[in-house]
Amino acid sequence: MGLGKTVMVLALLDERRTGQDGPHRPSVAVVPRSLVFNWIAEARRFAPQLRVLDYTGPDRAQASIPDHDLVLTTYGTLRRDAALL
């Protein structure tokens, strides 16, 4: 804990975003529900140019996944929406 793993992954995803050739494909990070807000806060702080989608809760059906660089979801949501994700 506290080793900067989230920031390292965000840096990798930002590099992927800027160096991506061809069609845009968002990345999906599956994290425990208790860490979704932490990921959002860290992304705003260290990679503000990443378009992050909080794909949790009842309003996720209206989310436009292709418009984002990073989709954050939980293990339970992934099981329910695996085909969509």
ZIRAPE-V796905 format. One record per helix or strand of 3 or more residues. SS is the DSSP state (alpha for helix, beta for strand). FROM is the first residue (numbers start at 1). TO is the last residue. If there is no record, write none. Layout:
BEGIN
SS:FROM:TO, SS:FROM:TO
END
This chain:
BEGIN
alpha:5:18, beta:27:30, alpha:33:46, beta:52:54, alpha:58:62, alpha:65:67, beta:70:73, alpha:75:80
END
